[in-house]
Amino acid sequence: GVASVRNYARVDYTRAGRYVLASATMELLGRLATPVRVTTLFVPQGLAYETLRSEVADILDEYTRASSQIEVSHLDPRRELTATRELLNRLEGRAIQPEYNSVIFECPGTGRAMKVSAHEMLQVSAPQQQAADGTSGAASPEPTFRVIAESVFHQALSVVTATKPVRLYFVVGHGEKPRAVGEMSPRMTEEEYQQELKFWGTDLLE
């Protein structure tokens, strides 16, 4: 009893390492030098989403164990209206629209944020039925799914905590969209140029 109180250890016996974070994830979490706020927005919509919610909660719990820089909150957007409004205010002006069954990563230190949707966290496939002779038969009408949240969470953490500037390169002279007002590709007619400017120039990307 004394030993168990003073020491903590976990052992994952699953072949796929389901209950332990990947070494690359552990390295990334160990390098975090700035806080990251993670908000889940799950609403029960069937078995797949409930399984996803549970596994995402487990993964993020491991994140908080591995790094003190990770702050996790689980938000029900249908009931916690004030907290939902605060999240929307923080994301205002960014091309991020919170949605049900998604996870939002925010890094105040870099000012970056990223949304991971449910379809990015689930890998869906149709199972194969085995025939009597052992060969694969027709696909079952019931699809199967596998949670791949950790890999996309790794990408999201890398993106929101990156401090290097993002470089964008523009090519011109081949009929591309104009980069800014007053810039016209040599292959564009004046009419085409004016039509393009009614929508947007690529300077919005910059």
N, C-alpha and C positions, 0 to 999 in steps of 0.2 A: 504493500500500500504506500509506504514512504517513497519507494523507488518510482512508482507510477505518478505520484503527485509532483515529484521533482523533475521528472523526465517525460518528454513527449516524442513519440515516433510513430510514423505511419508506414505501412508496407502494402504495396499494390500487387496482388497476385494475378490480376487479369492479364491475359496474353497481349491484349492491345494497349495496356497501360492506361486504362480508362480513368483511373482515379489518381493520376499523377500528371503534373504539367510537363510538357516537353522541355528538353534541355535548352532549346533556343528561346522559349518563353521565359524560363528562369533567368537566363542571361540578360534578356531585355528588361525584365523587371528589376534585376539587380543594378542595371545601369541608369534607371530612372532618376533624374536629378530635379524633377519638377512635379508637383502634384497633378494627378489626373482624376477627373470626376467622371464616374460611370453611372448612367441612369438607365434602368430597364423599364420598358413600357409594355408589360404583358397583360393580355386579356384572354381568358380561356376561350378557345375556339376549336375544341376537339382534342383528341388524344395526342396528335403530333405536336401541337402547340403547348400542351401541358407537359409533355416529355421535354420539349425544348426549354420551357421555362425552368423546369427543375434542374436540368443539366447546366444551363447557363448560370443559375444561382450557385451551383456547386463550383463551377469554374471560377467565377468571380470571388467566391469565398476563398479559394486557393490563392487568387491574386492578392487579396488583402493579407493573407498569411505571409506571402513571399515579399511583399513590399509595403512599407508604411506610406508610400506616396499615392496609393490607390484608395479612393473613396467611393464606395458603392451605395447607391440608394435604389430601392425597388418601388416604382411609382405605378399606381393604378390611375390612369388618366380619366376614368369615368367617375371616380369618387374624390380624388385628391385634386380638386380644381385649382386651389391656390398654388400648390407646388407645380402643377402643370403649366399654369400661367407664368410662373417664374422661369421655368425652362424655356418657354416660348420667347420670353423677353431676352433671355441670354442668347438665344439663337437668332434673334431678329437681325435682318440684314444679310444672313448667310443663306446659301442655297440648300438648306436642310429643313425638311418638313417632318416633324415627329409623326410617327404612325404606330398603330397597335402592333405588338409583338416585334419590337425593335429595341436596339440598344444604342444609346448615345454616348460617345466618348468626347470629353471636353478637357482641354489643357489650358488653364488660364495663363500659364507662363508664356506660351507661344501664341495664344489667341486662336488656336485652331480647334475645330470640332469635326466629327465624322459620325455618320449614322450607319449602323449595320442592320439591315432588314432581315426578316425571318427567312426569306427565300435564299439569302446568302449563308445562313447558318444551318440549313437543312439540305442534305443531298438525297434526292428521291429517286428510287429505281423500282422497276417492276420485278418481283421475284420469279424465278424459273421453277416450274414444277418438274419433279423427277418422274420419269416413266418407269415402268416395271423393269426394263432392261438396264436401268441406271442412266440412260441418256436424258438430256434436258428436254422437257416438253414445252407446251405453250405457256406463255406468261400468265401468271395469276392476275385476275382483275383487281386484287387488292395490292396497292403499291407499298413498298417498304421505304423507310427513311433512316438516315444516319445523321447524327448531329456532328457538324464540323465547325462548331463555333470557335474553338480555340485558335484555329489557323487564321480565321478572318479577324479575330480579336487581336492577334499578333500584328497583323497588317495595320489595323486601326490605331493601335498604340504607337507603332512606328511613324505613322503619318502625323498624328496630332502632336507628338513630342519632338518632331524633327525641327532643328534650329537652322539648318541650311536653307538659303533662299531657293525658291522654285524657279528654274529657268525655262522660258518659253521661246521657241524659235519660230519665226514666221518666214515662209517662202512667198515670193511675189513674182509676177511676170508670166503666170500660167493660167490666168483667169480666176484666181482665188478671190475670196471675199476681201473687200478693202479693209486694211488694218485700222484705219481711222478716217474721220471726215477729212476730205481734201486729198486723199490718196487713192489713185485709180490705177488698176492694172493696165499695162499697155494693150492687152488683148480685149479689154472691156470697151464697149461703146458707152457714150455718155448716158444713153437711156438705161443701159444695164447698170451702170454705176449708181444712178439716182434711184433705181429700183432697189438695189442692195441696201442703200443707206436708209430706206424706209424701215428696214428690219434691224440690223445691227452690224457693226464692224467687229473684227476680231480683237480690237483693243479692249473689249469687254472681258476677254479672257485674261488679259494682262492686268 
